[in-house]
Amino acid sequence: MLHYCAAGIGTRAAALYVAWAQQYENRSMNEQADAVYHKAMENQAQPADTVLHEYRCQDLVSVFTYLFIRCFLYIVNF
């Protein structure tokens, strides 16, 4: 993906960034996925609502995962 972006190919296409970020998310590399979403916004990828929606979903998953782990640890230590 980096090769295409460096060449300027697809740098305004939201689908490119979403697919790229999802590859990181599938590997639990959330910081890298976050950086990709920020790069998409920086490059004004279109449609912008697609990028924002996926970014928010990633954020919600992180929050729910954190809460699940906290609840699990509470139950285990109870």
N, C-alpha and C positions, 0 to 999 in steps of 0.2 A: 504494500500500500504506500509506503513512504516513497518508493521510486516514482509512482504515478503522481503523487502530490508534489514532489520536487520538480517534476516536469510540467506542473501546472494542469495536469489532466484531472478533471472532476473536482477541482478544489471548491466549486460552488454548489456541488451536488450533495444534498443532505443524506441521500442513500449511501454514499461512499463512507461518510463519517459514522453513520449508524452501524453499518456492517463492520467497519473497522473497530469501533468501540465494543460491539457485541462479541467480537473475537477475544478481546481482552477480558470482558465480563465472564465469558465461558471458562476462562482460565483463572478466575478470581483475582484478576489484576485490575482492581477497581481504580487505583490511582491513575494508571495509564489510560483507562477508559474515560475517566474524568478529564484528563488532558486532551483527549481526542474531541470530546464534546465542546470543550473550551475553544479548541482550534477551529471547530466548525462554526461556532458563533463569531469568532474573530474574523474568519474568512467570509462571513455572511452567507453561509450555505442556505440554499433554498430547496424546498420550502422550510422556512425557519420553524414553523410550528411542529414539524416532524422531529427536528433536533431537540427542541424544548420538551416535547412529550417524552421522548426516549430518555432524555437526561433526568427528567423528574421521576420516571419509572425506576431508573437505576438508583436514584436517591431513596425512593420508598423501599426498595428491596433491601438496601443497606440498613435502613432504620428497622425494618421488620426482622431482619437477621439478628441485629444487635439485641432487640427486645426478646426474641426467642431464646437466644443464648443466655441472657440475663435470667429469664424465667427458668430455664433448664438448670442453670447453676444454683438457683435458689432452691428448687425442688430437690436436687441431689444433696445439697448441704443441709436440708431440713431434716 
